[in-house]
Amino acid sequence: MKDIRLAWRNIWRNKRRTILTAASIFLAIFLALLVRSMQMGMFDRLIQISIESYTGHIQIHKKGYWDDKDINNSMFISDSLMKVIAATNNVDKTVPRLEYFALASYGKQTKAAMLLGTDPVKENALTHLASKVTKGHFLEPSGNGIVVAEGLASYLGLTTGDTLVLIGQGYHGVSAAGKYPVTGILHYPSPQLNNQMVYMNLPTAQDFFGAENRITSLSMTLKNPDEINTAISDLKSRTQGGDYEIMPWDEIMVEVMQQLKAKTTSGMMIVGILYMIVGFGIFGTVIMMTNERIKEFGVIVSVGMQKSRLAVITVLEMILIGLIGTLSGVAAALPILVYYHFNPIRVWGAMGQAFTSFGIEPIMPLAIKPVFITWNVIFILCMVMLTCIYPVRKIFKLRVVDALHK
């Protein structure tokens, strides 16, 4: 404690030097937290939108379906599987789906379409598709009405009240053909899906494809997404011997994850450059401080202080300056992070229009992640400790006679 008190007094002997060093550390961690929190908040929002608009946190398929998305690789909805899912504590919502392609025809226009048979109530609870209906209404729990994506409806020239002809190949090669009334038109955020999606009730889709009581996937959302690995392990242990593949969302959205990793790398490079600049600034201050105090060190050692204790006090001085800079930087950044986490920044201009065109509210929330904040503090303190190598080396190589003549 005596050494800490002595180090504390020493750093305030030259207030300007201490304040400048602490200010550079403060600015580095303050900007790093703001930049990375904004980036991570945006990434988390994009992931959340992708999960809520289609994939869910976890999907269950028959083994081999993900590599070969053929209706013959669909699976039977067994009571045992549904009991396993119901027994998994973290599972919130479950949506069964049957997906496959067919030709959609109206008048003289024909186009390949993706048919998605689903439970209307469960699907809307997960993806909120009813809010995306621009004309007519969403699927009803019963009946053979269908909802067509806006881009596909525009290409075929149909609207609500018209009848769409669907032709394809069903389960195990059976002929699939039928006529279905269009009850709604919806605008899908993804341009690709907006040009090909057709929604119908799950029993209607199963009847169309001749796949009675079969589905291609079960999409699930979790109450606590951070425990996704635990949920997957639980599901795998409970379905041992079952012919299923259980996949998390990041394995399903590979392209999205690759883009996010690239953006994360670029963000970390920016923060790394910032820290590098600050590191050189701190090191320069340490060199100046050490050289200014060589005579002082010589006097202290000459009156009996051990070099090891003098080195410890010098290191404590740098640690105290580092703590002042990091803690004040975190204290200044936290209120901003909290405020803009609960009151996201609204995006205007071209970027805002791009968000809106995809059906996404143009906002950018900031992320609050204690782990990220902790690692930034640790990194700064480690960087400060590295700069202490110079004064410690100088002290142990100190020759008292030469130091006193400085």
N, C-alpha and C positions, 0 to 999 in steps of 0.2 A: 504493500500500500504506500510505503514511503517513496518507492521508485515511481509509482503512478502519480503521486502528488508532485514529485519533482519534475516529472515529464510534463505534467499539465502546466506548471509554472513556466517551464522553459519555452513551451510553444507560444506563450503570450508575451514573451520578452520582445519578440518582433511580430507585432500584431499584423502588419501589412503582409508579410510573407505568409503567415498562417492563414489569413483570410483569403488571399489569392489562391493558395493551394487548395483550400477547402472549397472555394467557389468553383474552381475547375472541376473538381469531383462532383460537386452539387449539380452543375450544368450537365455533365455527362450522364449521370444516372437519371436526372429529371427528363432529359430529352429521350434517353433510351426507353424509359418506362412509357412515355407518351407514344412514341413511334411504334414500339412493339405491341402495346396494348391496343392501339388502333388497328394494327394489322391483324392481330389475333382475334379481335372482336369481329372484324369483317369476315375472317375465315370461319369462325364459329357460326356466324349468321348464315353464310352460304351453305355450310354443312347442314345446319338445322333446316333450312329451306329444302334442301335436297332430300333429307330424311323424311320430312313431313309431307313433301309433295309426291313421293313415290316409294322409296326403298324401305323405310322403317329402319330401326337400329339393327335388326337381325332378320335374316330370311332363311327359311327351311325349304330345301328342294329334295327331290330324289337324287341319289348319287349319280353324277354324270350329266345332270340337266344343265348346269351352268356352262359346261364346255360344248354341249350340243342341245340347244334350246328347241327340242322337237316335242311335239305333243305326246309322242310315244314314250317319252321320258317323264310323263306326269306321274303323280302318286295318288294313292287311294287315301281318302280322309278317314283314318282309323280312329276309333274311340280311344285307343291306348295313347296315340300321339296327342290328342286333345287333352287327355287327362294329365299327361306329362307337362304340357304347356300351362295348364291351369294350376299345377302344383309348383311351378316355378314362381317364387315370390315376387321377383322384380318385374315380371311381364305386366304391361299395362293394357295395350290393345293388340288384337290379333285380327288380321285381314286375310281370308283365303282368296286366291285368284287363279283363274284359268286363262292363260294367254297363248294366242297363236295367230298366224296370219291367215287372211282370206282376201278374195277379190271383192271389192265393194263396187256396185254398179247402180247408176241412176240415169235413165234416159240413154243417151249415147256415150256417156262418160263412164270409164272404168279405172279403178286405181287399187293398188295393193294397200290393205289396211291392217292395223294391229287390233284384233278383237280382245277385249279384256272383260272377262266375266267376273263379277265380284258381288259381295254383299253390300247393297247401297248404304245401309246405316253404318256399318263398320268402316266402309271405305271413306265415307264423308267425315267420320270421326277422326280418321288419320290424315287424309289429304285435303279436307274442306273443299271438295270438288263442287258442291252445290253453290258455293259463293262465286265460282268461275263461270256459271251458266249465264250466257248473255241473251238467250232466247228460249222460251219454253220453260221446262222444269227438269230437275234431275231425276234419276231413276227412282221408281217406286218399288217398295218391297215385293210387290207381285206384278205380274204382267210381262209381256214380251217387248215392251217399248225399249228403244235404244237412245243413247246420247252420242252425238257425233262432234268431233273436234272441229273448230271453226275453219281451219285451213282446208281440211278434207271436204267439209260441206261446201265451201266456196268453189273448190275445184270441180266437185260433182254437180254443183248448181242446185242443191236441195236445201230445204228449210223444214221447220217443224210442221208436222202433218203429212209430209211426204213419206213414201215407203222406199226403203233401201233394200236392194237385193244383194245377198251375200253368198258367195260360192267358194268352196275350198275343199280341203281334204282333212278328214277327221281322224280320230283315234284308230290306229291299226289299219289305215287306208280306207275307211268308210267314206262314202260320199257325203259332203256337207253342203247343204243348200237351204236357203230360207229367205222369206221376205219379212221385214220388220219395220214397224212405224217409228218415225223419228219424233221423240217427245221433247228433245232439247238440243241446243247447240251451246258448246262451251269453248271458252278461250283458254288454251293450255299455255303456261309460261314458256315452255321449251318449243321453239319453232319446229324442230324435227317431229316431236310428238304431236304438235298442233296440226300437222299435215297428214296424220295417219291413224289417230286413235278413235276407236269406237267402243263405247261402254255398254254392257248389257248385264242383266241379272245373272248370277252364277248358275242357277238351274237352267236358264235359257241357253247359256253358252255351253253347258254340259250336254244339253239335248242337241244343240246344233252340231257339235263335234263328235257326238256319240260317245262321250266320255263320262258316263254316269258316275256321280259321286267322286270324281277325280279333280285334282287341281295341279297346277304347275308350281305354285309357291305359296308359302305362308309368310306374310310380312308382320313383324312384331315391333312395337315400341316399348321402351322401358321406362319405369318410374324414375330410376336413377341411371342415366346414361353412362356415368363414370364407372359403374359396376358391370359394364358389358362383358368383360372377360370372364367374370364370375358367373354371369347368366349363361354364357356359351358353354362353359365347363360343366355347369349344372345340367344343361339340356343334353350335352353329349354323354354324360354319365348315365342319365336317365333313359336315353334311347340306344344304349349299347345293344348291338345286334340288329338295330333298325337300319334300313337302307336309305339313310338320309345324309345330306350335306348341310351343315349349319354354318352360315357365313355372316360375318359382321359387315356393317355398311361400308367400311373402308376397303374391303376386298371386292365389293360390288361396284363401287364408284372409283375404279382404278384411275381413270383419266383425270377426274376431279382431284384426287389425292396427289397425282403427279404434278398438276398445276399448283396446288397449294404448297407442296414441298419446294418447288422452284421459287415461288414467291417468298416462302419462309427463309430460304437460303439467301435470297437477295436482301431481305430485311435484316438478317443476322450479319451480313457483310457490311451494311450501312452502320449498324451498331458497333461492329468490330473496328471499323475505321474511326468512328467517334472515340472509342475507348483507346485506340492506338495514339490518337492525337493527344488525348488527356494524359495517357501514360508517359509520353515524352515530356509533356509539360510538368508532370509531377517529378519525373527523373531530373529534369533541368533544375527544378527548385531544390531538390535534395542535394545535387552537386553544389549549387550555390551556397546552400545552408551549411553543408559540411566544410567546404573550403573557408568560409567565413569564421568557422568555429575551431579551426585547427589549433590556434594558440590557446584558446579556452580549454580544449581537450588536453593539451600539453600541461597546462597549469594544474588541472584536476588530477591527472595521472601522477604528476610530480609530488603532489601532497598526499598521495597514498591510495587514491581510488583505483580499484582493479579495472583493467581494460574490459573484462567480460561484463562487469556491472554497468560501465559507461556505455557499452554497446547495447545492453538491454534497455537502458533508459532512452537511448536514441531511437531504438525500434519502437518503444512505447509512444514516443512523441509522434512518429509517423502514423502509428495505428490510431492514436487519438485524433489526429487531423483527418485521417480517412473516415473515422466514425462520424465526425462532425459533418463532413461533406455528404456521406451516404445517407445518414439518418435525416439530415435536413432536406436532401433531395427527395427521399421517399415521402417525408412529411408534407412537402409541397406538392408532390404529384398525386398522392392518394385522394385528396378532396376532388381534384379534377377528374380522376378515373372514376370515382364513385358517382359523381354528378352525371357525367356523360355515359355511364353504364346504364343508369336508370332514365336518363333524358338524352337519347342518342342524337348525334349530329345529323341534321337533315341535309341531304345532298341535292344540289340544284344544278341547273344547266344541262349539258349533254350527258353527263354521268347519271344525273337524276332521271332523265328521260329514258336512258338505257335500262335502268332499274325498273322503271314503270312498265316498259314494253315487255319485260319478262314476268310481269305480275308480282314484282317484289317492291315492297314499300321502300322508298329511297332514303334509308337511314343508315348510319354507321355507328353502332354502339361500341364503346370501349370495353375491353375484357379486364376483369379483375382476377388474377391468378396468383395466390400467395407464393406458389412454388417459383414462378417466374421472378417475382420481386426478390425473394430470398436469394436466388441464384445470382441476380445482378449485384446484390450487396456483397455476396461472397466473392464474386469475380473482382469487384473493385478492391476489396480488402486484400485479396491475393496479389493483385497488381501493385498495391502499396507495399506489401511485404517484399515483393521482388526488388523494388527500388531501394529497400533497406540494405541490400547486399553491398552497395557502394559505401555508405558510411561505416558499416560494420568492418568491412575490409580495410578502410582507411584507419580506423581506430586500432585494430590489431597490428597494423604495420607502422603505427605511429612511433617515431623516435622523439623522445621528450626534448632533447637538446635542440634538434632542428625545429620543432614546433614552437619552442619558446622564442626563437629568433625570427618568427614570421612577422 
